[in-house]
C-alpha cells in the first residue's frame, strides 16, 4: 500500500509486478504483497495520468501511459527512458484533451484514444477516435463521432476488453456506436435512452461466445445492454457522481459484477440492479490494512499468471 492517491494500475504476468500511476505523475513498480516499490520516471512528471498498460508482444514489453491532458508516453526499457507519443499535437486549447485510451488484445496491440480535437476546417472542435498501429508510438485520426461539434468530451466514453478481442464501443450522451475495425467505419447502434445528455462512462464484459455485454453510466443512471448495444434498459438511478472517469468497471470473469467508485467503493453483483458499499470510508482509520481509504479513482479488474481474476483498487490512501 502506498501513501497518497494512486490512479490506475496494471499487472505484468511475466515479472509478476504491479505497475501503477500515482496522482503526482509518477509510475511505480512493485510486488503484489506491497513490497519493493520503485519509481520509474523520477525525472519526468506525467501530469494528470489516467491509464497505464503493460503491453507484451514478440518484440518485447512496452509501458504505455496516457493522461487527461494532451499527452501519452511509452517506455520500452522498463522506465529507464520515456518517449512522448506523436499525433496529438493538434490538441491546443484547454478544452481539447485526451479522455480515454484503450489497448486491443490483438496481434499488434492496436491502441485507440478518445479526444476532443479541432475540426479539419473552421474553428469548431469535435470528438475524435484516434488509432495507433504501432503500440502507441504514433496516432492518427480514425473516426469523428457524429453530432459532436463543440460537445464536451466528458459526455462520451470508449471501451473494449483488456483480455480477448472485440471491436471498440463508444457512447456519446444517449447514443451508442461500434467501431467496425474490418472496414474502418463507425456503426450507429440504438439509443441508450430517448433523449438527454450528461457525464458518461462505459464498461463491458466479453462473453466466451464473443457476445459483448455493455454497461453505460450517463448522468447518474446506469444502463445495460446484453446484445452489444442493439437494445438497452435502465438498471438503476444511482444518484452518485464518480470520482474519476476510470471509476466504473466490470469484472472479467463474472458478467453480473460491476464496480463504481466515488467517495467509497461500491459493487453490484446483479448486473447493476443494486450496488452495496464494500466498506465505509471512516472504517479505514481503525483498520488500515483491511478497509479502503476514501476516494476511488479506479478499480482495475485483472488476471494473474494462472488466469485467476483479482482487483487492484486505487484510493487516496494507495492501492489495495
PyMOL commands that set and color helices and strands:
alter all, ss='L'
color gray80, all
select helices_A, chain A and resi 153-155+281-286
alter helices_A, ss='H'
color red, helices_A
select strands_A, chain A and resi 6-12+17-22+27-30+38-39+49-57+60-67+72-75+83-84+98-103+111-118+125-132+140-144+156-159+169-172+175-180+185-188+200-206+212-218+221-225+233-237+248-250+258-261+265-268+276-277+298-303+309-315+318-319
alter strands_A, ss='S'
color yellow, strands_A
deselect
rebuild
show_as cartoon
